[in-house]
Amino acid sequence: MDCSTPLEKIINRCKKLGINCVAIADHGTIEGALKMQSIAPFRVIVAEEILTPYGEIMGMFLKEGIPGGLSVEETISRIKAQGALVCIPHPFDALRPSALGNSIPLKPFVEQVDVIEVFNARTMLDRYTKKALTLARKHAIPGSAGSDAHTLPEIGNAYIEMPEFNGKDDFLQALAKGKVCGHKTSPLTHFGSAWTRIKKRL
């Protein structure tokens, strides 16, 4: 809804940067991720950012899309039913209405969480990043990093250096050994995705 980058350009950008694995997590759909997986010369993790009444939850290694608007419990249940992983993207970010952990405590669900995004390039304030990292460490949950790229230049702003893996279980073990890298995105970049959203609505 707020990105219009062709998949071929994403692939070329990843190849230029030396990225050999990428998670595609569109809002409310896995269609782009599935298509990307079929044409990319590197590993693509099919993911989706699913909007619940209290914030977003990301499903990773999905086989089917999950509709938005369901409760947190039902969304997690549907992700798990596919044998997929539950990831909490950009938690606690008070500047985003879609961040889980602001209006509902994460503690009741944390045992069902497989991954916590501990660095999101679009999270502007360090205290939200530190809070996410503290939660991940407290519960021994692997931490991920996301560019949250809505525009081509954002790809690679945040990434994980980690061992190769095969499948979701191996992914979690490799992720636990990974190193978070990258830098924050300029706040001005948000205007680009906002403009794309407006154009699509018009």
C-alpha positions as CSV (number, residue, x, y, z in Angstrom):
1,M,0.0,0.0,0.0
2,D,2.9,2.3,0.5
3,C,5.6,0.9,-1.8
4,S,5.8,0.7,-5.5
5,T,9.3,-0.7,-6.2
6,P,9.4,-3.4,-8.9
7,L,10.7,-6.7,-7.7
8,E,13.4,-6.8,-10.4
9,K,14.9,-3.6,-9.0
10,I,14.8,-5.0,-5.5
11,I,16.8,-8.1,-6.7
12,N,19.3,-5.9,-8.5
13,R,19.8,-3.7,-5.4
14,C,20.3,-6.8,-3.2
15,K,22.9,-8.3,-5.6
16,K,24.7,-4.9,-5.8
17,L,24.9,-4.8,-1.9
18,G,25.9,-8.5,-1.6
19,I,22.6,-9.5,0.2
20,N,22.0,-13.2,-0.3
21,C,18.9,-13.6,1.7
22,V,15.9,-11.2,2.2
23,A,12.6,-11.4,4.0
24,I,9.7,-9.8,2.0
25,A,7.0,-8.7,4.5
26,D,4.3,-6.6,2.7
27,H,1.4,-5.3,4.6
28,G,-1.5,-7.7,4.5
29,T,-0.3,-9.9,1.6
30,I,2.3,-12.5,0.6
31,E,1.7,-12.3,-3.1
32,G,4.8,-10.1,-3.8
33,A,7.0,-12.3,-1.5
34,L,5.9,-15.5,-3.4
35,K,6.6,-13.9,-6.7
36,M,9.9,-12.7,-5.5
37,Q,10.8,-16.2,-4.3
38,S,10.1,-17.6,-7.7
39,I,12.4,-15.2,-9.6
40,A,15.2,-14.2,-7.2
41,P,18.6,-15.9,-7.5
42,F,18.9,-15.9,-3.7
43,R,16.9,-17.1,-0.7
44,V,13.6,-15.3,-0.1
45,I,11.7,-15.7,3.2
46,V,8.0,-15.3,2.6
47,A,6.6,-13.0,5.3
48,E,3.7,-10.7,6.0
49,E,3.1,-7.8,8.4
50,I,-0.4,-8.5,9.8
51,L,-2.3,-5.7,11.5
52,T,-4.2,-6.6,14.6
53,P,-6.3,-4.2,16.6
54,Y,-3.3,-3.6,18.9
55,G,-0.4,-3.5,16.4
56,E,1.5,-5.5,13.8
57,I,2.7,-9.0,14.0
58,M,5.0,-10.5,11.4
59,G,4.6,-14.1,10.2
60,M,7.8,-15.6,8.6
61,F,8.1,-18.7,6.4
62,L,4.4,-18.4,5.6
63,K,2.6,-20.6,3.1
64,E,-0.6,-18.7,3.1
65,G,-1.6,-15.1,3.8
66,I,-3.3,-14.1,7.0
67,P,-6.1,-11.5,7.1
68,G,-5.7,-8.4,9.2
69,G,-8.1,-7.3,11.9
70,L,-7.9,-10.6,13.9
71,S,-7.0,-10.6,17.6
72,V,-3.4,-11.0,18.7
73,E,-4.1,-14.5,19.9
74,E,-5.8,-15.5,16.7
75,T,-3.1,-14.0,14.5
76,I,-0.4,-15.9,16.4
77,S,-2.5,-19.1,16.3
78,R,-2.8,-18.9,12.5
79,I,0.9,-18.3,12.0
80,K,1.7,-21.2,14.2
81,A,-0.8,-23.4,12.4
82,Q,1.3,-23.1,9.3
83,G,4.4,-24.1,11.1
84,A,5.7,-20.5,10.6
85,L,7.5,-18.1,12.9
86,V,6.1,-15.3,14.9
87,C,8.1,-12.1,14.8
88,I,7.3,-8.8,16.5
89,P,8.5,-5.9,14.2
90,H,9.5,-2.5,15.6
91,P,8.0,-3.1,19.1
92,F,7.3,-0.3,21.5
93,D,7.8,2.4,18.9
94,A,5.4,5.1,20.2
95,L,5.8,7.1,17.0
96,R,4.1,4.3,15.1
97,P,0.4,3.4,15.7
98,S,1.1,0.0,14.3
99,A,3.7,-1.0,16.9
100,L,2.8,-3.8,19.2
101,G,3.6,-3.2,22.9
102,N,2.2,0.3,23.2
103,S,-1.5,-0.3,23.9
104,I,-1.2,-4.0,24.9
105,P,1.5,-5.7,27.0
106,L,3.6,-8.2,25.3
107,K,4.2,-10.3,28.4
108,P,1.2,-12.6,28.0
109,F,2.3,-13.6,24.4
110,V,6.0,-13.5,24.7
111,E,6.4,-17.3,25.1
112,Q,4.8,-17.7,21.7
113,V,7.2,-15.2,20.0
114,D,10.0,-16.7,18.0
115,V,11.8,-13.5,16.9
116,I,11.9,-9.9,18.1
117,E,13.1,-7.1,15.8
118,V,15.8,-5.5,17.9
119,F,16.8,-2.9,15.3
120,N,14.5,-1.3,12.8
121,A,16.1,1.3,10.5
122,R,13.0,3.4,10.5
123,T,12.7,3.5,14.3
124,M,13.9,7.0,15.1
125,L,14.4,7.0,18.9
126,D,17.1,4.8,20.4
127,R,15.1,4.1,23.6
128,Y,12.6,2.0,21.6
129,T,15.4,-0.1,20.2
130,K,17.0,-0.6,23.6
131,K,13.6,-1.7,25.0
132,A,13.2,-4.3,22.3
133,L,16.7,-5.6,22.8
134,T,16.1,-5.8,26.6
135,L,13.0,-7.8,26.0
136,A,14.7,-10.2,23.6
137,R,17.6,-10.8,25.9
138,K,15.4,-11.3,29.0
139,H,13.4,-14.1,27.3
140,A,16.3,-15.5,25.2
141,I,14.5,-14.7,22.0
142,P,16.7,-14.3,18.8
143,G,16.8,-10.7,17.6
144,S,16.4,-9.6,14.0
145,A,17.1,-6.4,12.1
146,G,15.0,-4.9,9.4
147,S,15.5,-2.1,6.9
148,D,11.7,-1.8,6.8
149,A,12.5,-0.6,3.2
150,H,9.6,1.1,1.4
151,T,11.9,2.6,-1.1
152,L,14.9,1.2,-3.1
153,P,17.7,3.2,-1.3
154,E,16.5,1.9,2.1
155,I,17.3,-1.7,1.2
156,G,20.3,-2.8,3.3
157,N,20.1,0.0,5.9
158,A,19.7,-2.8,8.5
159,Y,20.7,-6.4,8.2
160,I,22.0,-9.4,10.1
161,E,25.4,-11.1,9.4
162,M,24.6,-14.8,10.2
163,P,25.5,-18.3,9.2
164,E,23.8,-20.1,6.3
165,F,20.6,-22.0,7.2
166,N,18.1,-24.5,5.9
167,G,14.5,-24.1,6.9
168,K,12.9,-22.2,9.8
169,D,14.3,-24.2,12.7
170,D,17.9,-23.8,11.4
171,F,17.1,-20.2,10.7
172,L,16.4,-19.5,14.4
173,Q,19.7,-21.2,15.5
174,A,21.6,-19.2,12.9
175,L,19.9,-15.9,13.8
176,A,20.8,-16.4,17.5
177,K,24.5,-16.4,16.3
178,G,24.0,-13.3,14.1
179,K,25.3,-9.8,14.3
180,V,23.1,-6.8,13.9
181,C,24.5,-4.3,11.4
182,G,23.4,-1.1,9.7
183,H,22.2,2.4,10.4
184,K,19.0,4.4,10.9
185,T,17.1,5.7,7.9
186,S,16.7,9.4,7.5
187,P,13.3,10.5,8.8
188,L,12.7,12.3,5.5
189,T,12.3,8.9,3.8
190,H,8.9,8.6,5.4
191,F,7.6,11.2,3.1
192,G,8.3,8.9,0.1
193,S,6.2,6.1,1.4
194,A,3.5,8.5,2.5
195,W,3.3,10.0,-1.0
196,T,3.1,6.5,-2.5
197,R,0.2,5.7,-0.2
198,I,-1.6,8.9,-1.2
199,K,-1.1,8.2,-4.9
200,K,-2.5,4.7,-4.6
201,R,-5.6,6.0,-2.8
202,L,-6.2,8.5,-5.5
